[in-house]
Amino acid sequence: MKKKVVVVGMKCENCAKHIKEAISNVEGVTSADINISNKSVIVETNTEVSDEAIKLAVNSEKYKVVEIETI
């Protein structure tokens, strides 16, 4: 399953690194590909991962998820 996650506050490589690490640590996530220019992350999972789990991971790094879309 793939999800597109739009994140507010991601402005640089360092921001992206923290967000990628946080999302990658969510159980079931197999990859998190960051696109800084459009402030999004494509998250791939091998099991059902709730939107709430992804939001909590991003929030733990002091960023905010504004949208999650299944793609």
Jmol script that loads the backbone (N, CA, C; Angstrom):
load data "model"
ATOM      1  N   MET A   1       0.848  -1.173   0.000  1.00  0.00           N
ATOM      2  CA  MET A   1       0.000   0.000   0.000  1.00  0.00           C
ATOM      3  C   MET A   1       0.894   1.238   0.000  1.00  0.00           C
ATOM      4  N   LYS A   2       0.462   2.271  -0.715  1.00  0.00           N
ATOM      5  CA  LYS A   2       1.196   3.538  -0.748  1.00  0.00           C
ATOM      6  C   LYS A   2       0.290   4.661  -0.268  1.00  0.00           C
ATOM      7  N   LYS A   3       0.914   5.594   0.445  1.00  0.00           N
ATOM      8  CA  LYS A   3       0.208   6.783   0.904  1.00  0.00           C
ATOM      9  C   LYS A   3       1.078   7.997   0.629  1.00  0.00           C
ATOM     10  N   LYS A   4       0.431   9.081   0.224  1.00  0.00           N
ATOM     11  CA  LYS A   4       1.125  10.361   0.069  1.00  0.00           C
ATOM     12  C   LYS A   4       0.793  11.193   1.294  1.00  0.00           C
ATOM     13  N   VAL A   5       1.835  11.647   1.988  1.00  0.00           N
ATOM     14  CA  VAL A   5       1.678  12.415   3.215  1.00  0.00           C
ATOM     15  C   VAL A   5       2.232  13.810   2.969  1.00  0.00           C
ATOM     16  N   VAL A   6       1.401  14.840   3.157  1.00  0.00           N
ATOM     17  CA  VAL A   6       1.839  16.226   2.990  1.00  0.00           C
ATOM     18  C   VAL A   6       2.151  16.788   4.373  1.00  0.00           C
ATOM     19  N   VAL A   7       3.358  17.372   4.496  1.00  0.00           N
ATOM     20  CA  VAL A   7       3.871  17.802   5.794  1.00  0.00           C
ATOM     21  C   VAL A   7       4.181  19.297   5.771  1.00  0.00           C
ATOM     22  N   VAL A   8       3.695  20.038   6.764  1.00  0.00           N
ATOM     23  CA  VAL A   8       4.000  21.461   6.918  1.00  0.00           C
ATOM     24  C   VAL A   8       5.289  21.609   7.719  1.00  0.00           C
ATOM     25  N   GLY A   9       6.165  22.499   7.275  1.00  0.00           N
ATOM     26  CA  GLY A   9       7.374  22.811   8.030  1.00  0.00           C
ATOM     27  C   GLY A   9       8.627  22.131   7.523  1.00  0.00           C
ATOM     28  N   MET A  10       8.504  21.237   6.572  1.00  0.00           N
ATOM     29  CA  MET A  10       9.676  20.539   6.023  1.00  0.00           C
ATOM     30  C   MET A  10      10.330  21.456   4.981  1.00  0.00           C
ATOM     31  N   LYS A  11      11.538  21.964   5.304  1.00  0.00           N
ATOM     32  CA  LYS A  11      12.166  22.962   4.444  1.00  0.00           C
ATOM     33  C   LYS A  11      13.552  22.581   3.950  1.00  0.00           C
ATOM     34  N   CYS A  12      14.175  21.591   4.569  1.00  0.00           N
ATOM     35  CA  CYS A  12      15.569  21.300   4.224  1.00  0.00           C
ATOM     36  C   CYS A  12      15.861  19.810   4.359  1.00  0.00           C
ATOM     37  N   GLU A  13      17.073  19.432   3.981  1.00  0.00           N
ATOM     38  CA  GLU A  13      17.491  18.023   4.068  1.00  0.00           C
ATOM     39  C   GLU A  13      17.449  17.513   5.503  1.00  0.00           C
ATOM     40  N   ASN A  14      17.804  18.362   6.456  1.00  0.00           N
ATOM     41  CA  ASN A  14      17.799  17.946   7.855  1.00  0.00           C
ATOM     42  C   ASN A  14      16.372  17.648   8.329  1.00  0.00           C
ATOM     43  N   CYS A  15      15.429  18.514   7.929  1.00  0.00           N
ATOM     44  CA  CYS A  15      14.010  18.267   8.250  1.00  0.00           C
ATOM     45  C   CYS A  15      13.578  16.924   7.659  1.00  0.00           C
ATOM     46  N   ALA A  16      13.914  16.734   6.394  1.00  0.00           N
ATOM     47  CA  ALA A  16      13.532  15.509   5.689  1.00  0.00           C
ATOM     48  C   ALA A  16      14.096  14.280   6.382  1.00  0.00           C
ATOM     49  N   LYS A  17      15.333  14.375   6.836  1.00  0.00           N
ATOM     50  CA  LYS A  17      15.977  13.243   7.522  1.00  0.00           C
ATOM     51  C   LYS A  17      15.209  12.855   8.782  1.00  0.00           C
ATOM     52  N   HIS A  18      14.827  13.848   9.577  1.00  0.00           N
ATOM     53  CA  HIS A  18      14.099  13.569  10.816  1.00  0.00           C
ATOM     54  C   HIS A  18      12.727  12.960  10.531  1.00  0.00           C
ATOM     55  N   ILE A  19      12.042  13.489   9.535  1.00  0.00           N
ATOM     56  CA  ILE A  19      10.716  12.975   9.190  1.00  0.00           C
ATOM     57  C   ILE A  19      10.823  11.552   8.648  1.00  0.00           C
ATOM     58  N   LYS A  20      11.802  11.321   7.781  1.00  0.00           N
ATOM     59  CA  LYS A  20      11.984   9.979   7.210  1.00  0.00           C
ATOM     60  C   LYS A  20      12.263   8.954   8.306  1.00  0.00           C
ATOM     61  N   GLU A  21      13.143   9.294   9.237  1.00  0.00           N
ATOM     62  CA  GLU A  21      13.460   8.378  10.341  1.00  0.00           C
ATOM     63  C   GLU A  21      12.220   8.069  11.175  1.00  0.00           C
ATOM     64  N   ALA A  22      11.445   9.118  11.482  1.00  0.00           N
ATOM     65  CA  ALA A  22      10.254   8.932  12.316  1.00  0.00           C
ATOM     66  C   ALA A  22       9.241   8.023  11.629  1.00  0.00           C
ATOM     67  N   ILE A  23       8.980   8.284  10.352  1.00  0.00           N
ATOM     68  CA  ILE A  23       7.998   7.467   9.625  1.00  0.00           C
ATOM     69  C   ILE A  23       8.521   6.044   9.432  1.00  0.00           C
ATOM     70  N   SER A  24       9.804   5.913   9.144  1.00  0.00           N
ATOM     71  CA  SER A  24      10.392   4.589   8.918  1.00  0.00           C
ATOM     72  C   SER A  24      10.319   3.707  10.159  1.00  0.00           C
ATOM     73  N   ASN A  25      10.233   4.323  11.338  1.00  0.00           N
ATOM     74  CA  ASN A  25      10.154   3.561  12.585  1.00  0.00           C
ATOM     75  C   ASN A  25       8.745   3.069  12.911  1.00  0.00           C
ATOM     76  N   VAL A  26       7.756   3.483  12.115  1.00  0.00           N
ATOM     77  CA  VAL A  26       6.379   2.996  12.329  1.00  0.00           C
ATOM     78  C   VAL A  26       6.306   1.551  11.840  1.00  0.00           C
ATOM     79  N   GLU A  27       5.764   0.689  12.676  1.00  0.00           N
ATOM     80  CA  GLU A  27       5.664  -0.730  12.316  1.00  0.00           C
ATOM     81  C   GLU A  27       4.840  -0.908  11.043  1.00  0.00           C
ATOM     82  N   GLY A  28       5.396  -1.648  10.089  1.00  0.00           N
ATOM     83  CA  GLY A  28       4.722  -1.914   8.832  1.00  0.00           C
ATOM     84  C   GLY A  28       5.194  -1.043   7.681  1.00  0.00           C
ATOM     85  N   VAL A  29       5.906   0.042   7.985  1.00  0.00           N
ATOM     86  CA  VAL A  29       6.415   0.922   6.935  1.00  0.00           C
ATOM     87  C   VAL A  29       7.677   0.307   6.347  1.00  0.00           C
ATOM     88  N   THR A  30       7.710   0.183   5.014  1.00  0.00           N
ATOM     89  CA  THR A  30       8.878  -0.390   4.338  1.00  0.00           C
ATOM     90  C   THR A  30       9.752   0.664   3.690  1.00  0.00           C
ATOM     91  N   SER A  31       9.170   1.829   3.341  1.00  0.00           N
ATOM     92  CA  SER A  31       9.976   2.917   2.798  1.00  0.00           C
ATOM     93  C   SER A  31       9.243   4.239   2.957  1.00  0.00           C
ATOM     94  N   ALA A  32      10.033   5.306   2.977  1.00  0.00           N
ATOM     95  CA  ALA A  32       9.501   6.666   3.055  1.00  0.00           C
ATOM     96  C   ALA A  32      10.368   7.536   2.147  1.00  0.00           C
ATOM     97  N   ASP A  33       9.829   7.907   0.990  1.00  0.00           N
ATOM     98  CA  ASP A  33      10.561   8.715   0.015  1.00  0.00           C
ATOM     99  C   ASP A  33      10.121  10.164   0.129  1.00  0.00           C
ATOM    100  N   ILE A  34      11.072  11.032   0.454  1.00  0.00           N
ATOM    101  CA  ILE A  34      10.805  12.440   0.717  1.00  0.00           C
ATOM    102  C   ILE A  34      10.948  13.270  -0.557  1.00  0.00           C
ATOM    103  N   ASN A  35      10.030  14.226  -0.737  1.00  0.00           N
ATOM    104  CA  ASN A  35      10.142  15.233  -1.788  1.00  0.00           C
ATOM    105  C   ASN A  35      10.017  16.587  -1.096  1.00  0.00           C
ATOM    106  N   ILE A  36      11.165  17.230  -0.863  1.00  0.00           N
ATOM    107  CA  ILE A  36      11.161  18.494  -0.123  1.00  0.00           C
ATOM    108  C   ILE A  36      10.433  19.588  -0.894  1.00  0.00           C
ATOM    109  N   SER A  37      10.598  19.630  -2.210  1.00  0.00           N
ATOM    110  CA  SER A  37      10.020  20.723  -2.996  1.00  0.00           C
ATOM    111  C   SER A  37       8.492  20.771  -2.924  1.00  0.00           C
ATOM    112  N   ASN A  38       7.831  19.623  -2.856  1.00  0.00           N
ATOM    113  CA  ASN A  38       6.374  19.666  -2.703  1.00  0.00           C
ATOM    114  C   ASN A  38       5.922  19.244  -1.304  1.00  0.00           C
ATOM    115  N   LYS A  39       6.877  19.191  -0.390  1.00  0.00           N
ATOM    116  CA  LYS A  39       6.619  18.924   1.037  1.00  0.00           C
ATOM    117  C   LYS A  39       5.789  17.658   1.257  1.00  0.00           C
ATOM    118  N   SER A  40       6.188  16.589   0.564  1.00  0.00           N
ATOM    119  CA  SER A  40       5.431  15.345   0.703  1.00  0.00           C
ATOM    120  C   SER A  40       6.357  14.153   0.925  1.00  0.00           C
ATOM    121  N   VAL A  41       5.751  13.094   1.407  1.00  0.00           N
ATOM    122  CA  VAL A  41       6.435  11.829   1.637  1.00  0.00           C
ATOM    123  C   VAL A  41       5.566  10.732   1.031  1.00  0.00           C
ATOM    124  N   ILE A  42       6.157   9.872   0.214  1.00  0.00           N
ATOM    125  CA  ILE A  42       5.459   8.698  -0.283  1.00  0.00           C
ATOM    126  C   ILE A  42       5.853   7.551   0.645  1.00  0.00           C
ATOM    127  N   VAL A  43       4.862   7.032   1.358  1.00  0.00           N
ATOM    128  CA  VAL A  43       5.079   5.985   2.350  1.00  0.00           C
ATOM    129  C   VAL A  43       4.579   4.667   1.771  1.00  0.00           C
ATOM    130  N   GLU A  44       5.445   3.651   1.781  1.00  0.00           N
ATOM    131  CA  GLU A  44       5.045   2.311   1.352  1.00  0.00           C
ATOM    132  C   GLU A  44       5.006   1.418   2.577  1.00  0.00           C
ATOM    133  N   THR A  45       3.978   0.554   2.617  1.00  0.00           N
ATOM    134  CA  THR A  45       3.820  -0.343   3.759  1.00  0.00           C
ATOM    135  C   THR A  45       3.600  -1.771   3.276  1.00  0.00           C
ATOM    136  N   ASN A  46       3.901  -2.717   4.158  1.00  0.00           N
ATOM    137  CA  ASN A  46       3.643  -4.122   3.831  1.00  0.00           C
ATOM    138  C   ASN A  46       2.446  -4.666   4.608  1.00  0.00           C
ATOM    139  N   THR A  47       1.889  -3.849   5.482  1.00  0.00           N
ATOM    140  CA  THR A  47       0.667  -4.181   6.216  1.00  0.00           C
ATOM    141  C   THR A  47      -0.161  -2.904   6.324  1.00  0.00           C
ATOM    142  N   GLU A  48      -1.340  -3.019   6.887  1.00  0.00           N
ATOM    143  CA  GLU A  48      -2.184  -1.841   7.090  1.00  0.00           C
ATOM    144  C   GLU A  48      -1.553  -0.962   8.174  1.00  0.00           C
ATOM    145  N   VAL A  49      -1.264   0.285   7.827  1.00  0.00           N
ATOM    146  CA  VAL A  49      -0.725   1.264   8.774  1.00  0.00           C
ATOM    147  C   VAL A  49      -1.727   2.406   8.845  1.00  0.00           C
ATOM    148  N   SER A  50      -2.154   2.744  10.036  1.00  0.00           N
ATOM    149  CA  SER A  50      -3.168   3.788  10.183  1.00  0.00           C
ATOM    150  C   SER A  50      -2.588   5.164   9.893  1.00  0.00           C
ATOM    151  N   ASP A  51      -3.447   6.044   9.404  1.00  0.00           N
ATOM    152  CA  ASP A  51      -3.040   7.430   9.182  1.00  0.00           C
ATOM    153  C   ASP A  51      -2.607   8.052  10.509  1.00  0.00           C
ATOM    154  N   GLU A  52      -3.286   7.682  11.573  1.00  0.00           N
ATOM    155  CA  GLU A  52      -2.969   8.233  12.899  1.00  0.00           C
ATOM    156  C   GLU A  52      -1.542   7.877  13.323  1.00  0.00           C
ATOM    157  N   ALA A  53      -1.089   6.669  13.032  1.00  0.00           N
ATOM    158  CA  ALA A  53       0.273   6.264  13.394  1.00  0.00           C
ATOM    159  C   ALA A  53       1.299   7.114  12.645  1.00  0.00           C
ATOM    160  N   ILE A  54       1.021   7.400  11.381  1.00  0.00           N
ATOM    161  CA  ILE A  54       1.927   8.239  10.595  1.00  0.00           C
ATOM    162  C   ILE A  54       1.922   9.663  11.141  1.00  0.00           C
ATOM    163  N   LYS A  55       0.734  10.189  11.440  1.00  0.00           N
ATOM    164  CA  LYS A  55       0.629  11.544  12.000  1.00  0.00           C
ATOM    165  C   LYS A  55       1.389  11.656  13.314  1.00  0.00           C
ATOM    166  N   LEU A  56       1.243  10.670  14.184  1.00  0.00           N
ATOM    167  CA  LEU A  56       1.936  10.702  15.474  1.00  0.00           C
ATOM    168  C   LEU A  56       3.450  10.703  15.290  1.00  0.00           C
ATOM    169  N   ALA A  57       3.932   9.931  14.329  1.00  0.00           N
ATOM    170  CA  ALA A  57       5.372   9.881  14.065  1.00  0.00           C
ATOM    171  C   ALA A  57       5.883  11.241  13.599  1.00  0.00           C
ATOM    172  N   VAL A  58       5.155  11.860  12.684  1.00  0.00           N
ATOM    173  CA  VAL A  58       5.563  13.175  12.176  1.00  0.00           C
ATOM    174  C   VAL A  58       5.460  14.226  13.276  1.00  0.00           C
ATOM    175  N   ASN A  59       4.370  14.205  14.032  1.00  0.00           N
ATOM    176  CA  ASN A  59       4.189  15.157  15.132  1.00  0.00           C
ATOM    177  C   ASN A  59       5.277  15.032  16.182  1.00  0.00           C
ATOM    178  N   SER A  60       5.806  13.823  16.380  1.00  0.00           N
ATOM    179  CA  SER A  60       6.859  13.622  17.381  1.00  0.00           C
ATOM    180  C   SER A  60       8.127  14.393  17.009  1.00  0.00           C
ATOM    181  N   GLU A  61       8.268  14.729  15.734  1.00  0.00           N
ATOM    182  CA  GLU A  61       9.419  15.503  15.268  1.00  0.00           C
ATOM    183  C   GLU A  61       9.087  16.989  15.126  1.00  0.00           C
ATOM    184  N   LYS A  62       7.923  17.398  15.633  1.00  0.00           N
ATOM    185  CA  LYS A  62       7.471  18.795  15.647  1.00  0.00           C
ATOM    186  C   LYS A  62       7.077  19.330  14.273  1.00  0.00           C
ATOM    187  N   TYR A  63       6.627  18.444  13.385  1.00  0.00           N
ATOM    188  CA  TYR A  63       6.074  18.836  12.093  1.00  0.00           C
ATOM    189  C   TYR A  63       4.605  18.450  12.094  1.00  0.00           C
ATOM    190  N   LYS A  64       3.851  18.962  11.118  1.00  0.00           N
ATOM    191  CA  LYS A  64       2.417  18.697  11.098  1.00  0.00           C
ATOM    192  C   LYS A  64       1.998  18.118   9.756  1.00  0.00           C
ATOM    193  N   VAL A  65       1.227  17.039   9.832  1.00  0.00           N
ATOM    194  CA  VAL A  65       0.642  16.426   8.637  1.00  0.00           C
ATOM    195  C   VAL A  65      -0.635  17.191   8.302  1.00  0.00           C
ATOM    196  N   VAL A  66      -0.758  17.637   7.046  1.00  0.00           N
ATOM    197  CA  VAL A  66      -1.972  18.341   6.637  1.00  0.00           C
ATOM    198  C   VAL A  66      -2.859  17.475   5.748  1.00  0.00           C
ATOM    199  N   GLU A  67      -2.295  16.408   5.187  1.00  0.00           N
ATOM    200  CA  GLU A  67      -3.093  15.533   4.331  1.00  0.00           C
ATOM    201  C   GLU A  67      -2.429  14.180   4.190  1.00  0.00           C
ATOM    202  N   ILE A  68      -3.240  13.142   4.187  1.00  0.00           N
ATOM    203  CA  ILE A  68      -2.774  11.796   3.871  1.00  0.00           C
ATOM    204  C   ILE A  68      -3.744  11.220   2.852  1.00  0.00           C
ATOM    205  N   GLU A  69      -3.174  10.765   1.732  1.00  0.00           N
ATOM    206  CA  GLU A  69      -3.990  10.245   0.642  1.00  0.00           C
ATOM    207  C   GLU A  69      -3.454   8.879   0.231  1.00  0.00           C
ATOM    208  N   THR A  70      -4.326   7.894   0.118  1.00  0.00           N
ATOM    209  CA  THR A  70      -3.923   6.584  -0.379  1.00  0.00           C
ATOM    210  C   THR A  70      -3.764   6.679  -1.888  1.00  0.00           C
ATOM    211  N   ILE A  71      -2.619   6.194  -2.386  1.00  0.00           N
ATOM    212  CA  ILE A  71      -2.371   6.259  -3.838  1.00  0.00           C
ATOM    213  C   ILE A  71      -2.120   4.880  -4.410  1.00  0.00           C
TER     214      ILE A  71
END
end "model"
wireframe off; spacefill off
backbone 0.3
color backbone group
